[in-house]
């Protein structure tokens, strides 16, 4: 059975050669390298964790191996996902791009539509991966356990009670996250506070002077909210990164090197195949296929702060 296709567009002037799609969440977490990416994971990869006691001891004349070293591990396991669509070329013959399909009855999908479809599928997958990374639940089809699911189940993770964040309280709430960060992490180069869109917006507004903790009546450089131009944000010297997949009013503080995304070949996420079935089964169908693997894991739970 073909994927349901509805074509409701009408011709109005010269076709500009572009389709307009609704705005999608971009895969900011992977695109910006905000977590560690482990490619070439066929199925499972073991992540080793090392914990030691105070290894500095009083000096003696002998070799005295009294320090304690504990080696534990976590398993990064990937899951296979797919995209399967089937379109019938007949549905496009009455559309205003029919001439691009050719005049033969053995025709093809409009080239511009094919290009758009490939980009659209890849972008939809990027959106789903971004959402899965932070809020996925493995029991739901098409998802794997995201970080918020994993953190909620780990007693070692440092928990901070959340509130409804707005411009009036965002400085205070970010302060709670910063205060909960273990001393061993503070000052690390890759330490990051991951925030959702609503927290990022509230923080920008507060820094513009329009929150209870804003920097003066008109904020930074007396520019109000006009000061912000998508530059990097920081709080108490800690990088603040907006990630589109994180649910509202939740925050995570961790080193990016402590959070892992695993996949087989990273190029699989950019490869969408279009198969014309005419030469194979005589039908007028075109299939769109994409396959990839993905999974998450983190290293040390005690070095993660989860505001939820």
LINNOR-V666003 format. One record per pair of residues at least 4 apart in sequence whose C-alpha atoms are under 6 Angstrom apart, sorted by the first residue. I is the first residue (numbers start at 1). J is the second residue. D is the distance in whole Angstrom. If there is no record, write none. Layout:
I,J,D + I,J,D
This chain:
2,86,5 + 2,87,6 + 3,85,6 + 3,86,5 + 3,87,6 + 25,127,5 + 26,127,6 + 27,31,6 + 27,126,5 + 27,127,6 + 27,130,5 + 28,32,6 + 28,243,6 + 29,34,5 + 29,243,6 + 34,256,6 + 35,256,4 + 35,259,5 + 36,257,6 + 36,259,6 + 36,260,5 + 37,260,6 + 37,261,5 + 38,261,6 + 38,262,5 + 39,262,6 + 39,263,5 + 39,264,5 + 39,265,6 + 40,264,4 + 40,265,6 + 41,263,5 + 41,264,5 + 42,264,5 + 43,77,6 + 43,78,5 + 44,76,5 + 44,77,4 + 45,75,6 + 45,76,5 + 46,74,6 + 46,75,5 + 47,73,5 + 47,74,5 + 47,75,6 + 48,72,6 + 48,73,4 + 49,71,6 + 49,72,5 + 49,73,5 + 50,70,6 + 50,71,5 + 51,69,6 + 51,70,5 + 52,68,5 + 52,69,4 + 53,68,6 + 55,67,5 + 76,297,5 + 77,295,6 + 78,293,6 + 78,294,5 + 78,295,4 + 79,293,5 + 79,294,6 + 80,292,6 + 80,293,4 + 81,291,6 + 81,292,6 + 81,293,6 + 82,290,5 + 82,291,4 + 83,289,6 + 83,290,5 + 84,288,6 + 84,289,5 + 85,287,6 + 85,288,5 + 86,286,6 + 86,287,4 + 87,285,5 + 87,286,5 + 88,284,6 + 88,285,4 + 89,109,6 + 89,284,6 + 93,98,5 + 100,110,5 + 101,107,5 + 101,108,5 + 101,109,6 + 101,110,5 + 102,107,6 + 113,117,6 + 116,120,6 + 130,245,5 + 131,135,6 + 131,245,4 + 132,136,4 + 132,143,6 + 132,146,5 + 133,146,5 + 134,146,5 + 134,147,5 + 134,148,6 + 134,245,6 + 134,246,5 + 135,146,5 + 135,148,6 + 136,143,5 + 136,144,5 + 136,145,5 + 136,146,4 + 137,143,6 + 137,144,5 + 137,145,4 + 138,143,5 + 138,144,4 + 138,145,5 + 145,149,6 + 147,151,6 + 156,301,5 + 156,302,5 + 157,301,5 + 157,302,5 + 157,304,5 + 158,305,5 + 159,305,6 + 159,306,5 + 160,307,5 + 161,307,6 + 161,308,6 + 162,307,6 + 162,308,5 + 164,249,6 + 165,170,6 + 165,249,6 + 166,170,6 + 166,202,5 + 167,202,4 + 167,206,5 + 167,211,5 + 168,211,4 + 168,212,5 + 170,174,6 + 170,203,6 + 175,179,6 + 190,255,5 + 190,256,6 + 191,254,6 + 191,255,4 + 192,239,5 + 192,240,6 + 192,253,6 + 192,254,6 + 192,255,6 + 193,240,5 + 193,252,6 + 193,253,4 + 194,240,6 + 194,241,5 + 194,242,6 + 194,251,6 + 194,252,5 + 195,199,6 + 195,242,5 + 195,251,5 + 196,242,5 + 196,243,6 + 196,244,6 + 196,246,5 + 196,248,6 + 198,248,6 + 205,210,6 + 205,225,6 + 206,210,5 + 206,211,4 + 206,214,5 + 207,214,5 + 207,215,6 + 207,219,6 + 208,218,6 + 208,219,4 + 208,220,6 + 208,224,4 + 208,225,4 + 209,214,4 + 209,215,5 + 209,216,5 + 209,217,5 + 209,218,5 + 209,219,4 + 210,214,6 + 215,219,5 + 218,222,5 + 218,223,6 + 218,224,4 + 219,224,5 + 223,227,5 + 233,240,5 + 234,238,5 + 234,239,4 + 234,240,5 + 250,307,5 + 250,308,5 + 251,307,5 + 252,305,6 + 252,306,5 + 253,304,6 + 253,305,5 + 254,304,5 + 258,298,5 + 258,299,5 + 259,298,4 + 260,296,6 + 260,297,5 + 260,298,6 + 261,295,6 + 261,296,5 + 262,294,6 + 262,295,5 + 263,293,5 + 263,294,5 + 264,293,6 + 268,292,5 + 272,289,6 + 272,290,5 + 273,288,6 + 273,289,5 + 274,287,6 + 274,288,5 + 275,286,6 + 275,287,5 + 276,286,5 + 277,281,6 + 277,285,6 + 277,286,6 + 278,282,4 + 278,283,5 + 278,284,6
